[in-house]
Amino acid sequence: MMTRISTGLLAAAALVSAGAAQAEERVIDASNPVITFIVDGQPAELEVTPDGAGSPVFSAALARRLELGGSMVEGVHMVGSTKVRAESNTVRIDMGDGKAKKRRAFFFETEEWHHRGEGLLGPVSLPEDIITYRLRAPQEGEREITLPLVEHDRSGFHTKLPIGDNYIPTLISFERAETMANASAGAILAQAFGARMEGEARDMHIELGIHRPVRSLAFGEPLLLGELSVKDVVVRTQDTGSTAAIPDEDSDPNEIVVAGGKMKIAPRLWIGTASLAPCSTLSFDRPAQLIRLSCKID
């Protein structure tokens, strides 16, 4: 048996059953996934993003409001070749179950904050068994698509896009309509699906106010994640890693920057909202270790 609860101010419930344990589910409106949590006794509005990490990330303004100072534990976040330093400290956060737990929160030097709310939190941090995003109203004829769920306390939730005997770690993001590949993932997609770069480079916001040029990928074979058609794919062309292996009819070697020396850059793919357009719900089902999408597939 499963009970649905809607997200609002501390919208969570502890469900108790005399028989078998019931699965708890939190439902979040994807059009405004900002939830008010209690942090160190004060309300704080945090955006719960499906690709968010396990550690909460606060804006500089929220850190000041909570009077958080730095500690001996510092963080460094890499956006391609750009290093963004972070301070951290421990806070007590009530995630909605009435239990304030100690967590380490990070806050960055940058004042650039292009997200909604005062901070970011990944759904992996929430206490419920199932976290569901309402993407739009359901349509007749939808069916369920299931993907493997990989859960990590620090990096959050992701799935796997199979490539032969290997795979690309794949996250779902509400940050942009396009599906974005880093340079390493783009090179793998080019070889596996006959992808080519096309069109002019354009700037795209990545995170924390940092922009990178991207170019569109055109595919010789359809790119599918399960039964979901992946649309509007772009690749970051100035980043750690190299796009040199991706065919390009309008090749300009000055667009491609190879950085990092011998450092191996892990491939990453972020599924954007254009690919989720046929779907009404996105669920992270921890007990089943599945990502569930309800979609109308033609």
Secondary structure, DSSP 8 states (H G I E B T S, - for coil): -EEEEE-STT-------SSS--EEEEEEETTS-EEEEEETTEEEEEEE-TT--SS-EE-HHHHHHTT----S--EEEEETTEEEEEEEEEEEEE-SSS-EEEEEEEEES-----SSSSEEE-GGGSSSSEEEEE-S---TT-EEEEEE-EEETTTEEEEEEEETTEEEEEEE-SS-SSEEE-HHHHHHHHHHH--EEEEEEEEEEEETTEEEEEEEEE-SS--EETTEE--SEEEESBSSS--TTS-BTT--GGG-B--STT------EEE-TTTTTTEEEEEEETTTTEEEEEE---
